[in-house]
Amino acid sequence: MSKSWLIVIGIYLLLMGIVGLFVASMPNWHAWIDLVVGVIGLIVGATDKGKKSS
């Protein structure tokens, strides 16, 4: 469940960062942070294997 939420939040942050770069509603530094955190979230969500059963 957390893996899918992490991917959804990553996509949301990427979209907010892209919109923030082209619309003057937020500072540029904030848009870049959204982009970086969104990419990191997508990478972690895509490569996360979850709990291993022992």
Gaussian input, Z-matrix of N, CA and C with variables (Angstrom, degrees):
# hf/3-21g

backbone

0 1
 N
 C     1     B1
 C     2     B2     1     A1
 N     3     B3     2     A2     1     D1
 C     4     B4     3     A3     2     D2
 C     5     B5     4     A4     3     D3
 N     6     B6     5     A5     4     D4
 C     7     B7     6     A6     5     D5
 C     8     B8     7     A7     6     D6
 N     9     B9     8     A8     7     D7
 C    10    B10     9     A9     8     D8
 C    11    B11    10    A10     9     D9
 N    12    B12    11    A11    10    D10
 C    13    B13    12    A12    11    D11
 C    14    B14    13    A13    12    D12
 N    15    B15    14    A14    13    D13
 C    16    B16    15    A15    14    D14
 C    17    B17    16    A16    15    D15
 N    18    B18    17    A17    16    D16
 C    19    B19    18    A18    17    D17
 C    20    B20    19    A19    18    D18
 N    21    B21    20    A20    19    D19
 C    22    B22    21    A21    20    D20
 C    23    B23    22    A22    21    D21
 N    24    B24    23    A23    22    D22
 C    25    B25    24    A24    23    D23
 C    26    B26    25    A25    24    D24
 N    27    B27    26    A26    25    D25
 C    28    B28    27    A27    26    D26
 C    29    B29    28    A28    27    D27
 N    30    B30    29    A29    28    D28
 C    31    B31    30    A30    29    D29
 C    32    B32    31    A31    30    D30
 N    33    B33    32    A32    31    D31
 C    34    B34    33    A33    32    D32
 C    35    B35    34    A34    33    D33
 N    36    B36    35    A35    34    D34
 C    37    B37    36    A36    35    D35
 C    38    B38    37    A37    36    D36
 N    39    B39    38    A38    37    D37
 C    40    B40    39    A39    38    D38
 C    41    B41    40    A40    39    D39
 N    42    B42    41    A41    40    D40
 C    43    B43    42    A42    41    D41
 C    44    B44    43    A43    42    D42
 N    45    B45    44    A44    43    D43
 C    46    B46    45    A45    44    D44
 C    47    B47    46    A46    45    D45
 N    48    B48    47    A47    46    D46
 C    49    B49    48    A48    47    D47
 C    50    B50    49    A49    48    D48
 N    51    B51    50    A50    49    D49
 C    52    B52    51    A51    50    D50
 C    53    B53    52    A52    51    D51
 N    54    B54    53    A53    52    D52
 C    55    B55    54    A54    53    D53
 C    56    B56    55    A55    54    D54
 N    57    B57    56    A56    55    D55
 C    58    B58    57    A57    56    D56
 C    59    B59    58    A58    57    D57
 N    60    B60    59    A59    58    D58
 C    61    B61    60    A60    59    D59
 C    62    B62    61    A61    60    D60
 N    63    B63    62    A62    61    D61
 C    64    B64    63    A63    62    D62
 C    65    B65    64    A64    63    D63
 N    66    B66    65    A65    64    D64
 C    67    B67    66    A66    65    D65
 C    68    B68    67    A67    66    D66
 N    69    B69    68    A68    67    D67
 C    70    B70    69    A69    68    D68
 C    71    B71    70    A70    69    D69
 N    72    B72    71    A71    70    D70
 C    73    B73    72    A72    71    D71
 C    74    B74    73    A73    72    D72
 N    75    B75    74    A74    73    D73
 C    76    B76    75    A75    74    D74
 C    77    B77    76    A76    75    D75
 N    78    B78    77    A77    76    D76
 C    79    B79    78    A78    77    D77
 C    80    B80    79    A79    78    D78
 N    81    B81    80    A80    79    D79
 C    82    B82    81    A81    80    D80
 C    83    B83    82    A82    81    D81
 N    84    B84    83    A83    82    D82
 C    85    B85    84    A84    83    D83
 C    86    B86    85    A85    84    D84
 N    87    B87    86    A86    85    D85
 C    88    B88    87    A87    86    D86
 C    89    B89    88    A88    87    D87
 N    90    B90    89    A89    88    D88
 C    91    B91    90    A90    89    D89
 C    92    B92    91    A91    90    D90
 N    93    B93    92    A92    91    D91
 C    94    B94    93    A93    92    D92
 C    95    B95    94    A94    93    D93
 N    96    B96    95    A95    94    D94
 C    97    B97    96    A96    95    D95
 C    98    B98    97    A97    96    D96
 N    99    B99    98    A98    97    D97
 C   100   B100    99    A99    98    D98
 C   101   B101   100   A100    99    D99
 N   102   B102   101   A101   100   D100
 C   103   B103   102   A102   101   D101
 C   104   B104   103   A103   102   D102
 N   105   B105   104   A104   103   D103
 C   106   B106   105   A105   104   D104
 C   107   B107   106   A106   105   D105
 N   108   B108   107   A107   106   D106
 C   109   B109   108   A108   107   D107
 C   110   B110   109   A109   108   D108
 N   111   B111   110   A110   109   D109
 C   112   B112   111   A111   110   D110
 C   113   B113   112   A112   111   D111
 N   114   B114   113   A113   112   D112
 C   115   B115   114   A114   113   D113
 C   116   B116   115   A115   114   D114
 N   117   B117   116   A116   115   D115
 C   118   B118   117   A117   116   D116
 C   119   B119   118   A118   117   D117
 N   120   B120   119   A119   118   D118
 C   121   B121   120   A120   119   D119
 C   122   B122   121   A121   120   D120
 N   123   B123   122   A122   121   D121
 C   124   B124   123   A123   122   D122
 C   125   B125   124   A124   123   D123
 N   126   B126   125   A125   124   D124
 C   127   B127   126   A126   125   D125
 C   128   B128   127   A127   126   D126
 N   129   B129   128   A128   127   D127
 C   130   B130   129   A129   128   D128
 C   131   B131   130   A130   129   D129
 N   132   B132   131   A131   130   D130
 C   133   B133   132   A132   131   D131
 C   134   B134   133   A133   132   D132
 N   135   B135   134   A134   133   D133
 C   136   B136   135   A135   134   D134
 C   137   B137   136   A136   135   D135
 N   138   B138   137   A137   136   D136
 C   139   B139   138   A138   137   D137
 C   140   B140   139   A139   138   D138
 N   141   B141   140   A140   139   D139
 C   142   B142   141   A141   140   D140
 C   143   B143   142   A142   141   D141
 N   144   B144   143   A143   142   D142
 C   145   B145   144   A144   143   D143
 C   146   B146   145   A145   144   D144
 N   147   B147   146   A146   145   D145
 C   148   B148   147   A147   146   D146
 C   149   B149   148   A148   147   D147
 N   150   B150   149   A149   148   D148
 C   151   B151   150   A150   149   D149
 C   152   B152   151   A151   150   D150
 N   153   B153   152   A152   151   D151
 C   154   B154   153   A153   152   D152
 C   155   B155   154   A154   153   D153
 N   156   B156   155   A155   154   D154
 C   157   B157   156   A156   155   D155
 C   158   B158   157   A157   156   D156
 N   159   B159   158   A158   157   D157
 C   160   B160   159   A159   158   D158
 C   161   B161   160   A160   159   D159

   B1=1.4503
   B2=1.5267
   B3=1.3248
   B4=1.4630
   B5=1.5258
   B6=1.3260
   B7=1.4590
   B8=1.5301
   B9=1.3232
   B10=1.4700
   B11=1.5270
   B12=1.3309
   B13=1.4702
   B14=1.5206
   B15=1.3203
   B16=1.4607
   B17=1.5219
   B18=1.3164
   B19=1.4625
   B20=1.5285
   B21=1.3218
   B22=1.4655
   B23=1.5277
   B24=1.3228
   B25=1.4667
   B26=1.5260
   B27=1.3291
   B28=1.4597
   B29=1.5241
   B30=1.3322
   B31=1.4648
   B32=1.5226
   B33=1.3355
   B34=1.4640
   B35=1.5378
   B36=1.3156
   B37=1.4626
   B38=1.5247
   B39=1.3236
   B40=1.4637
   B41=1.5324
   B42=1.3219
   B43=1.4657
   B44=1.5235
   B45=1.3313
   B46=1.4701
   B47=1.5240
   B48=1.3136
   B49=1.4568
   B50=1.5164
   B51=1.3320
   B52=1.4657
   B53=1.5199
   B54=1.3113
   B55=1.4665
   B56=1.5214
   B57=1.3232
   B58=1.4600
   B59=1.5141
   B60=1.3293
   B61=1.4633
   B62=1.5270
   B63=1.3215
   B64=1.4578
   B65=1.5193
   B66=1.3197
   B67=1.4613
   B68=1.5199
   B69=1.2934
   B70=1.4681
   B71=1.5301
   B72=1.3253
   B73=1.4596
   B74=1.5261
   B75=1.3300
   B76=1.4610
   B77=1.5304
   B78=1.3107
   B79=1.4710
   B80=1.5321
   B81=1.3164
   B82=1.4683
   B83=1.5237
   B84=1.3374
   B85=1.4583
   B86=1.5291
   B87=1.3240
   B88=1.4630
   B89=1.5257
   B90=1.3157
   B91=1.4655
   B92=1.5222
   B93=1.3306
   B94=1.4670
   B95=1.5276
   B96=1.3156
   B97=1.4755
   B98=1.5266
   B99=1.3495
   B100=1.4651
   B101=1.5290
   B102=1.3209
   B103=1.4599
   B104=1.5286
   B105=1.3131
   B106=1.4688
   B107=1.5261
   B108=1.3244
   B109=1.4695
   B110=1.5281
   B111=1.3297
   B112=1.4606
   B113=1.5106
   B114=1.3312
   B115=1.4689
   B116=1.5261
   B117=1.3160
   B118=1.4701
   B119=1.5307
   B120=1.3273
   B121=1.4625
   B122=1.5157
   B123=1.3271
   B124=1.4665
   B125=1.5277
   B126=1.3156
   B127=1.4651
   B128=1.5259
   B129=1.3202
   B130=1.4720
   B131=1.5268
   B132=1.3404
   B133=1.4552
   B134=1.5128
   B135=1.3221
   B136=1.4607
   B137=1.5253
   B138=1.3246
   B139=1.4608
   B140=1.5236
   B141=1.3267
   B142=1.4552
   B143=1.5286
   B144=1.3130
   B145=1.4703
   B146=1.5114
   B147=1.3271
   B148=1.4515
   B149=1.5074
   B150=1.3175
   B151=1.4667
   B152=1.5137
   B153=1.3248
   B154=1.4668
   B155=1.5218
   B156=1.3180
   B157=1.4595
   B158=1.5291
   B159=1.3255
   B160=1.4634
   B161=1.5078
   A1=110.44
   A2=117.57
   A3=119.61
   A4=111.58
   A5=117.04
   A6=120.55
   A7=110.76
   A8=116.66
   A9=119.85
   A10=111.29
   A11=116.87
   A12=119.36
   A13=111.32
   A14=116.99
   A15=120.72
   A16=110.91
   A17=116.73
   A18=120.29
   A19=110.51
   A20=117.46
   A21=120.92
   A22=110.65
   A23=117.41
   A24=121.08
   A25=110.43
   A26=117.57
   A27=121.17
   A28=112.19
   A29=116.38
   A30=120.52
   A31=110.44
   A32=116.34
   A33=120.67
   A34=111.10
   A35=116.79
   A36=119.86
   A37=111.75
   A38=117.41
   A39=120.08
   A40=110.65
   A41=116.05
   A42=119.32
   A43=111.73
   A44=116.39
   A45=119.60
   A46=111.11
   A47=117.75
   A48=120.95
   A49=112.50
   A50=116.46
   A51=120.17
   A52=110.73
   A53=116.95
   A54=120.41
   A55=110.23
   A56=117.48
   A57=121.22
   A58=113.57
   A59=117.02
   A60=119.56
   A61=112.10
   A62=116.90
   A63=120.43
   A64=114.06
   A65=117.91
   A66=122.44
   A67=107.10
   A68=117.03
   A69=120.88
   A70=112.32
   A71=117.40
   A72=119.47
   A73=113.01
   A74=116.83
   A75=120.08
   A76=108.62
   A77=117.37
   A78=120.05
   A79=111.59
   A80=115.69
   A81=120.64
   A82=112.17
   A83=117.33
   A84=119.39
   A85=110.61
   A86=117.29
   A87=121.22
   A88=110.56
   A89=116.71
   A90=120.68
   A91=110.50
   A92=117.34
   A93=120.26
   A94=111.42
   A95=117.32
   A96=120.13
   A97=109.70
   A98=117.10
   A99=120.08
   A100=111.07
   A101=116.61
   A102=120.21
   A103=111.92
   A104=116.97
   A105=121.06
   A106=111.16
   A107=116.74
   A108=120.16
   A109=110.39
   A110=117.62
   A111=120.89
   A112=112.15
   A113=117.32
   A114=121.01
   A115=110.30
   A116=116.76
   A117=120.10
   A118=110.33
   A119=116.55
   A120=120.21
   A121=112.48
   A122=116.85
   A123=119.64
   A124=111.99
   A125=116.36
   A126=119.57
   A127=110.85
   A128=116.60
   A129=119.97
   A130=110.19
   A131=117.00
   A132=119.73
   A133=113.20
   A134=117.31
   A135=120.61
   A136=112.17
   A137=117.89
   A138=120.05
   A139=113.28
   A140=118.64
   A141=121.84
   A142=109.93
   A143=115.92
   A144=120.56
   A145=112.08
   A146=118.23
   A147=120.40
   A148=112.66
   A149=115.58
   A150=120.29
   A151=110.38
   A152=114.64
   A153=119.47
   A154=107.17
   A155=115.93
   A156=118.58
   A157=109.51
   A158=115.35
   A159=118.10
   A160=112.06
   D1=-43.39
   D2=-177.67
   D3=-68.44
   D4=-28.54
   D5=178.71
   D6=-64.64
   D7=-44.76
   D8=179.54
   D9=-67.77
   D10=-37.70
   D11=177.68
   D12=-66.30
   D13=-36.47
   D14=178.76
   D15=-65.20
   D16=-38.29
   D17=177.37
   D18=-68.20
   D19=-41.48
   D20=178.81
   D21=-63.29
   D22=-45.14
   D23=178.95
   D24=-65.13
   D25=-37.50
   D26=177.43
   D27=-62.39
   D28=-43.59
   D29=177.59
   D30=-64.29
   D31=-42.46
   D32=179.09
   D33=-60.92
   D34=-44.45
   D35=179.87
   D36=-66.99
   D37=-36.76
   D38=176.26
   D39=-62.15
   D40=-45.54
   D41=178.80
   D42=-63.01
   D43=-42.43
   D44=178.44
   D45=-63.88
   D46=-38.28
   D47=178.28
   D48=-66.33
   D49=-42.22
   D50=179.02
   D51=-65.48
   D52=-44.55
   D53=178.08
   D54=-65.21
   D55=-38.16
   D56=179.94
   D57=-65.20
   D58=-28.40
   D59=178.20
   D60=-72.34
   D61=-32.02
   D62=-175.38
   D63=-99.26
   D64=-17.40
   D65=178.13
   D66=-112.86
   D67=137.61
   D68=-174.44
   D69=-84.36
   D70=35.36
   D71=-178.45
   D72=-88.89
   D73=-15.03
   D74=178.09
   D75=-140.25
   D76=156.30
   D77=178.56
   D78=-64.67
   D79=153.68
   D80=-179.67
   D81=-60.68
   D82=-39.12
   D83=-178.29
   D84=-63.10
   D85=-34.76
   D86=179.85
   D87=-69.87
   D88=-38.93
   D89=177.86
   D90=-64.83
   D91=-41.16
   D92=178.82
   D93=-66.18
   D94=-37.73
   D95=177.46
   D96=-65.03
   D97=-41.09
   D98=176.50
   D99=-59.95
   D100=-42.31
   D101=179.38
   D102=-63.45
   D103=-45.79
   D104=-178.36
   D105=-65.36
   D106=-45.88
   D107=-179.66
   D108=-66.91
   D109=-36.19
   D110=177.38
   D111=-63.93
   D112=-42.80
   D113=178.69
   D114=-65.72
   D115=-42.58
   D116=178.45
   D117=-62.65
   D118=-42.10
   D119=177.95
   D120=-61.94
   D121=-41.24
   D122=178.12
   D123=-66.31
   D124=-40.38
   D125=179.43
   D126=-64.62
   D127=-45.76
   D128=-179.60
   D129=-66.24
   D130=-41.25
   D131=178.91
   D132=-65.32
   D133=-34.66
   D134=-178.47
   D135=-78.06
   D136=-29.95
   D137=-176.50
   D138=-100.59
   D139=-2.84
   D140=-178.51
   D141=-71.98
   D142=129.83
   D143=-179.87
   D144=-94.24
   D145=-11.20
   D146=-178.66
   D147=80.76
   D148=-167.59
   D149=179.21
   D150=-72.95
   D151=141.34
   D152=174.71
   D153=-99.16
   D154=128.43
   D155=178.39
   D156=-80.54
   D157=136.47
   D158=-176.99
   D159=-111.44

